[in-house]
Amino acid sequence: MSGFLKDDQDKLRMSLVQPEFIEGIAEVLTEGAKVYGANNWKTLPPKDKYRYKDALLRHVSEYMKGNILDSSSHKSHLLHAACNLMFLYYMDQKDH
């Protein structure tokens, strides 16, 4: 064999995701786990999915008003919004 070969052409390019974003989401989830329990967000009944939609929109709204950090957690509203997007995505995947 004369050269390096690796068949990763059609694989996900995980290096395109900003590590600080992943870490930030993990920080928000870790703080949430301290208050509510680890993965407690997975136990929300499907009929109450609107609660994650509402939380998502509250965080986006605060960000749009220029408030970068959540007053309770002191973490980015965008990271909180990303967590709520993940929760909704999880629920949608679970429904199918």
ChimeraX attribute file (.defattr): number of C-alpha atoms within 10 A of each C-alpha:
attribute: neighborCount
match mode: 1-to-1
recipient: residues
	/A:1	4
	/A:2	4
	/A:3	5
	/A:4	5
	/A:5	7
	/A:6	6
	/A:7	6
	/A:8	8
	/A:9	7
	/A:10	6
	/A:11	7
	/A:12	8
	/A:13	9
	/A:14	8
	/A:15	7
	/A:16	7
	/A:17	9
	/A:18	9
	/A:19	10
	/A:20	9
	/A:21	13
	/A:22	12
	/A:23	12
	/A:24	18
	/A:25	19
	/A:26	14
	/A:27	16
	/A:28	18
	/A:29	20
	/A:30	15
	/A:31	13
	/A:32	16
	/A:33	14
	/A:34	9
	/A:35	10
	/A:36	12
	/A:37	12
	/A:38	13
	/A:39	12
	/A:40	11
	/A:41	19
	/A:42	13
	/A:43	8
	/A:44	13
	/A:45	9
	/A:46	13
	/A:47	7
	/A:48	9
	/A:49	14
	/A:50	11
	/A:51	13
	/A:52	19
	/A:53	15
	/A:54	12
	/A:55	16
	/A:56	21
	/A:57	14
	/A:58	15
	/A:59	23
	/A:60	20
	/A:61	14
	/A:62	15
	/A:63	17
	/A:64	11
	/A:65	9
	/A:66	9
	/A:67	14
	/A:68	16
	/A:69	17
	/A:70	16
	/A:71	10
	/A:72	6
	/A:73	13
	/A:74	10
	/A:75	16
	/A:76	19
	/A:77	23
	/A:78	20
	/A:79	23
	/A:80	24
	/A:81	22
	/A:82	20
	/A:83	21
	/A:84	21
	/A:85	16
	/A:86	14
	/A:87	20
	/A:88	21
	/A:89	12
	/A:90	13
	/A:91	18
	/A:92	12
	/A:93	9
	/A:94	10
	/A:95	8
	/A:96	5
